[in-house]
Amino acid sequence: MSNVRHILGISGGKDSAALSIYLKTKYPQLKIEYYNSDTGCELQETELLIDRLESYLGSIKRLRAAPDSSENTPFEHFLKAMGGFLPSPQQRWCTKKMKLAEFEKYVGDDLAISYVGIRGDEDRDGYVSTKPNIQAIFPFRQNIWSIDVINKVLHNDNIMQVASIYSELCSNSLLDEILEIVNRPLTKQFYYSKKLNALLDIDIKLFNHMVFRFLQNTEYPVGQLLEDEFPILDNDEILVKDDIFRILRESGVGVPAYYEEIPFEVDGKSGTYCRSRSGCYFCFFQQRIEWVWLLEQHPDLFRKAMSFEKNGYTWIQGETLEELSRPERVRKIKLDIIKKQETARNNHRGTTLVDILGDEIMCANCFI
Ligand code: SF4
């Protein structure tokens, strides 16, 4: 039995919640440690989801930065230390100090596999950690491996090694087709993702076992496991958004309540709003309609977010929350979203806020 840890971060978002349920149900033999980075600034709907997940999974370790601070929340502690400088997409000190640093402290120097819930219908990689002892794995995707692993395995220098592993693993008629792809060097026309997809399209499980064998000669945490300790190698399911909602509903954990579309009316026209993702209630990634949702659904939290805007620092570039909360401005923001929802309806597209704003995730640590 190896001493590699299996870890999964519960952000309070739907995808990590569904991943934890999926892995626990499908691979109960994996002893996964669940953790949550507690910023003290989550919505009560998020807290409720985490409590329900805890009943389903067993214990979830809460990691809280600055535990000895006299401030009410870790966020207020660091905000004070930063002289009131609010975080922003360009200066995202909040994630670094409240989440990443605590996660890396929690893992320490142990070898760890970190399971990340990026879905099969998303085209991106998630930043998890730059520490070499922590390896990210993406079980919902066709390609479960991170980009650094793929770049290493498919590098032209390793063609012979990959061909030899495939030849050991595969004795059937697929081998010729596989070796033709493996032996074709990467070029500007035949780049990494093309080669990767060509191999995955032939046989996902075989590709995973090839990568696993390759990693056994490296320092990567997965390479230190025995093959039967890592059943994900044989998982060829690809899960997309609808699967995530299905897993949450069928498990009884349920969909986070902040996703519920709430109807509103302006000038006789109807629209709906909600919050499209988890994270701190004041998160600067949220759109103006989500700030209006916060203003009307959680006025106390809106006021609190407003109180952090001092000395010219604002959550939204070029607009204070006081300005955004004025009735005429709220009306305008709501009318804008009603228009977008009407256009989506006319084009037979989804009209929920998640459909309209997209489900793009800017931070693997906060929103998955
Ligand atoms: S949710 Fe938003 S504000 Fe909170 S830590 Fe993440 S990026 Fe920062």
Residues whose N, C-alpha, C, O or C-beta is under 5 A from the ligand:
A	BS01	SF4	C94 T95 G279 C280 C283 F284 C366
